[in-house]
Amino acid sequence: MNYISTRGGCAPQSFEEVVLTGLAPDGGLFIPEKLPQVTPEQLQAWKKLEYNELAYEIIRLFTADAVDDAALKQMIDESYAQFSHPETAPLKHLADNEWVLELFHGPTLAFKDFALQLLGRLLDYFLQKRQQHVAILGATSGDTGSAALEGCRHSAFVDIFILHPHNRVSEVQRKQMTTVSGDNVHNIAIDGNFDDCQNIVKQAFADQGFLPDGYQLVAVNSINWARIMAQIVYYFYAALKFLDKHEAVSFSVPTGNFGDIYAGYLAKKMGLPVRQLIIATNKNDILHRFISNNQYQLGGLQASLSPSMDIMISSNFERFIYDMFAGDSARLKSFVTGLSQNTSQVSEKEWQFARSHFDSASVDDEGTCQVIREVFDQHDYLMDPHTAIGVKAAQICKADSTTPVISLATAHPAKFSAAIEKAGLETPVLPDHLSDLYEREENFVVLPDDLAEVKNFISQSL
Ligand SMILES: *Cc1c(COP(=O)(O)O)cnc(C)c1O
């Protein structure tokens, strides 16, 4: 299967190329040239599969000509063997047709492990074959960094550089990154905020001349197609558990960069019966304003109790815009690149297309704490603040009372004590494998918000 760029400016690429670069050379994002379709008979047969078996069936639809079957099976089995729950992604019942899909049983306690455990192994597979070394470079506001480090640190073919804003990630998040050991692991704290980190990363990708000969940068944030691909699996896994008794299910997804919910949209496009896809945002609500008012307009970035969703521009939304503009890459390019200057609207027809696929709600910090408290009191279930926003959005948006609504639980509550304590509850202890996190030795450098210094550090370390 080949992949094309949303901006239409490069020839179709193989899965291997797509995984090894991240962003398309024309600045666009890769999407499958033709999305595989799943028949009702396949769905029926998949109902009895374990998580890793289902992952294999779905992922090979996207990788078949690029990755050997046995190797793929092994990478998938190893990736999901790192999860501490026997079901990998267990469903929890809250109330009538209200469910939570727990995606936080991986090594770093957030859903990002689902994709990054596999991406690390895929990179290693391709790089070993090519006998090539690369430098992974990424910026993180918290969860991506640790999941990327955990997923990629075993590879002999990568050096991994993760930038985080100095003193602006939670203590658990910082320690989860800075206590990962290995000569190829480099944590860089930048004197600045997340946007500053992200800017340095973007500029480094745009001009890679500072790297030693033969090296290239690889992106592991959710613009990397392999991450979206891996996330499609749990939508199928969860929905299949309901399809004997129900015709369709709905999903509510705590949304930042739009990677997670875009995977749900693709699952639906592939043939999974999905009734509603609910975009749940915090007060950084550009997507909610677009879905509810046809206003796609930047606002100032605001810090919230759900920091992993504090994002102004959702990169992956470009992949949906491609469909909304019916594949018109020229229109897409002028729309997304002109965004910083003005408010953008789309045509009524395009907007209705978006609304036919997505519902949305925005929940502020107060609402977040309220719903954490409510669900704990009523159902004895403790949610992290991101998950809470999803559950609240599901309550606000659900179209009927007969379709099961599955809210994605994107992180373990122990990771986000600020919100839990604001809700008047006690932060739970960290799971066993992290119980000595506070005693582990930390390793990171602090660098100024300066591209040249970061480039220098990277080239010296390779
Ligand atoms: C990354 C993250 C999100 C947002 O996911 P996107 O794919 O960026 O929309 C939500 N919750 C948690 C806990 C996260 O780490």
The ligand as an ORCA input file, in Angstrom:
! r2SCAN-3c Opt
* xyz 0 1
  C      -1.963     12.898     23.973
  C      -3.102     12.844     24.922
  C      -4.403     13.237     24.549
  C      -4.716     13.837     23.203
  O      -4.608     12.927     22.140
  P      -4.503     13.470     20.625
  O      -4.235     12.273     19.797
  O      -3.340     14.433     20.636
  O      -5.780     14.148     20.302
  C      -5.424     13.068     25.467
  N      -5.183     12.574     26.698
  C      -3.942     12.195     27.099
  C      -3.744     11.671     28.468
  C      -2.860     12.318     26.224
  O      -1.630     11.941     26.630
*
